[in-house]
Amino acid sequence: SYELTQPPSVSASPGQTASITCSGHNLGAKLGDKYVSWYQQKPGQSPVLLMYQNSRRPSGIPERFSGSNSGDTATLTISGTQAMDEGDYYCQVWVSSLGVFGTGTKVTVL
Amino acid sequence: EVQLVESGGGSVQPGGSLRLSCAASGFALDNYEMNWVRQAPGKGLEWVSFINIYSTTIYYADSVKGRFAVSRDNARNSVFLQMNSLRAEDTAVYYCARETNYRVTSAFDSWGPGTLVTVSS
């Protein structure tokens, strides 16, 4: 089965940088050959699109969020982490027209 | 304002059926492909199904294939998910998600608040 593995949790102090990795397995190709999207989900809320096409931010998403994708790993970086960035983050790709989400990462701002 | 609102969730016994609806407003549904994504309590997101604009291309996750059926009525600005032979592991919040095409890829750019489906005896 297709798998995207993320660390269960990541923590950062306010103002510091938080990085969330997404590793692909059994995708039939390197993750770096695909386009990764990222979603943020705060407690009790629906997911929000944070990043698409690896590194493009939808309108309204702060510049402190950035993304990259190379080899077998995609990375979402939060520069200057703020308390409001706490929540769960999911990577996502399309594999043979099927949607695949990562396992999710809980970001805690200490 | 783009809005997606799911309805039709509830409690059902194993083996039972439910039909979920997703009402779209604030945009032309017939310009977008649509998906269903679910989230079991305390768990991560799981993609469930895709339907293209004309209902000519449909995909399902292996976990629901043969039991769930997605459909849409563009004239009524609605998308549906018929769920049959429900199992305990289908218990989840079901989200309707709009898919926007960004030329080389696509992503879920709008989500509804979700509707809870509980399968239990």
Interface residues (C-beta under 8 A of the other chain):
Chain A: S1 Y35 S37 Y39 Q41 S46 P47 V48 L49 Y52 Q53 R56 P58 D88 Y90 Q92 W94 S97 L98 G99 V100 F101 G102 T103 G104
Chain B: N35 V37 G44 L45 E46 W47 F50 Y59 A61 D62 Y95 Y102 V104 T105 S106 A107 F108 D109 W111 G112 P113 G114
